[in-house]
Amino acid sequence: MTSETSGDTDRSVKPRRYAEYGAPLYLLIDRRDRACTLYAEPEPTGYARTTGPLPFGAPVDLPEPFGVRVGTSEF
């Protein structure tokens, strides 16, 4: 979930860094924009696939090996 003090870092720096280090997914829950964005398929320069931004309330489907639907209506 984005922080009030580091939201810009959460939106721009973290997706690149997490992909660079091989995190399979990065789910950004953006309180300012009231939206969720799922980043997947890490590559050395960033994530190859982005889903969203999806408005709060829309489910986010995490791909395998997780295979989970995340509800966002509580955000």
Secondary structure as GFF3:
##gff-version 3
##sequence-region A 1 75
A	DSSP	alpha_helix	7	20	.	.	.	ID=ss1
A	DSSP	beta_strand	25	30	.	.	.	ID=ss2
A	DSSP	beta_strand	35	43	.	.	.	ID=ss3
A	DSSP	beta_strand	46	55	.	.	.	ID=ss4
A	DSSP	beta_strand	60	62	.	.	.	ID=ss5
A	DSSP	beta_strand	68	70	.	.	.	ID=ss6
###
